[in-house]
Amino acid sequence: MAKIAFIGQPNVGKTTLFNSLTGMRQKVGNWTGVTVEKVEGHYTYNNKEFSLVDLPGIYSLMSNSIDQKIAREFIVENKDATFVNIIDTPNLNRNLYLTLQLIELGVVPIICLNLIDEAEKYGITIDDNKLSKKLGGAPIIRTSGRLNIGHNDLKKAIADYKTKPPIIIEYSEILENAVLEVNKLLDRFNIAELNQYPRRWVSLSILEGDAEIISKLNPEFIHEFEKIKNKIEFEIKHDVESYVTEQRYSKCDEILSDVYNDSEVHDDIDVILVHPVYGLVIFAAVMYLLYTFVFTVNEITAEWAGIIIEYISGWIAAITPAAYQGIIVDGIVGGVGAVLEFFPLVFVMIFSLATLENTGYLSRVAALLHNIMSKFGLSGKSFIPLVTGFGCTLPAVVGTRYISGYKERLTTLLVSPFVPCSARFVIIAFLAAAFFPANQTLFSMFILAVSFLVLIASSWILSKYIIKGDTEDFVFELPPYRIPDWKSVFSSTWSKSKGFLKKAGTLIAAGSVLFYALTTYPTVDASYAYMLGNMLSPLTSLMGLDGTAGISLIFGIIAKELVVSTLQILYSQGIENALTPLTGLVLTLVSVLYIPCFATIATIYLETRSIKWTAFSVFYNLGIASLVGIIVYQVGRLMGF
């Protein structure tokens, strides 16, 4: 089976093209020995089977991040594979940097000029033949993943591809002389571990300070190399590592000088959207409008969902024998129904975030928040997994794989459970409707604000005092604004929200049965559930909560949605009659901040491979939630609430 690999920088549309070619014939796992996601797929063309690997999005082939190291090792270990270099055509100059490195590493890739529709919209023109000639005969294919342009051309180019010897990309006389001198050192010392790489590429990698390559050099080599390096830096008046980078970008400009015509279209709106003051105001306004929209839709759908669930519950009650009505109607139907009533709210929330991401706005927010987040041990890269947490904490934890810096990654992973997921959003909506029906949006914004204050404070503590390591430089890009690809938006929304339905039909149903059993046996008045509640009462009483609320929190560890179904069943007289607005607020905060569900705890362990950090995450969340609950209740009491 022919092996194909997609390689390119982040946000160039690799995944869209990959999904289009492979359809449902995909599998996701991890690269050997690391937690970075590996996506493989298959497709058939002219009765021939092709195996396709989607390599991590990288800016460079240096080994200063795990993603870049994976891509480089794959290239070296799979010399028989066909490589397709996916390029963001409107940003061809920046993307060509990686192309030059591929050629230096001995690979003449198929050049896929993706997002060609956007390039044409901006008036950008490209001479494909000239570009191919300057890159050593690399085939040039024009595609658009979202508009299905050029997919058959790409398949044909892959099927017809013949291996070509790479051209030598020449740089300035100073750099070329330096490469020759390093080559002489390599000949002299003959380091066996480096013989698997092209000699010229090794010399350039040493000059640009590639940590992995340099680690293979012996002290005598390094001593001789320092003499070469000092000589060059005296001549160029700055560090040689930056000089190599400058020369590559200069070569990109030279290659594109009579190939690429840029209309110089710029998005002036970015000056406002990433402004440290105006940008934050706009971001706050966008979030307020988003929550207003979500709750407005929920008010319309919740009533109808309630009527439908009540009808189904009555129908099931009518056909269920009396002996089983308790466990089926009160347990399963009552528990699952209380959660399913909020599915439209979850769907609309995820849909709204997917739309913002598709337009390119969330990338602007990442750039906007980087300066703030970096002061607290996070980076702009942390924003995307944290936003993913609004859908589900589990993919948010997994999403931290793409943060290459160990310190930022672990910090982001440990604080991601503080982001209210869709399940906890159900709790917020339920308690907001019960205690603050006229101000549901403001109540939700307040809970969100407290969550992020806790998240930021925790990030600072973890980064400054607990997690050791150096911080990583943040590289980000602002993709062009796009009209949302509604097919992609709905596909993403359904993919993320259907998990909610699966949990309702499996985990929540099982949890509801367990809950019913614990609240019924040995007797209703002295059940196992109330025994557990009484055990928690010394802690929950400090927050103004009774044992009943404590029971709901216990079941929330199985699945956060069970907090709602538990409260709905236990407070049969109506929760608004059992608790006060203050204790309702406390219960909301504690539910949002305390231990994540079992699935997330398991994922934290799988991502860290550390019992220490997993246990730390559990007890840290529990401690923070308890502290916040106690403070809010005690302060609220002192203020007369």
Summary of the structure (lengths in Angstrom):
residues: 641
radius of gyration: 28.5
end to end distance: 70.2
largest distance: 92.1
contacts: 2104
relative contact order: 0.07
helix: 67%
strand: 8%
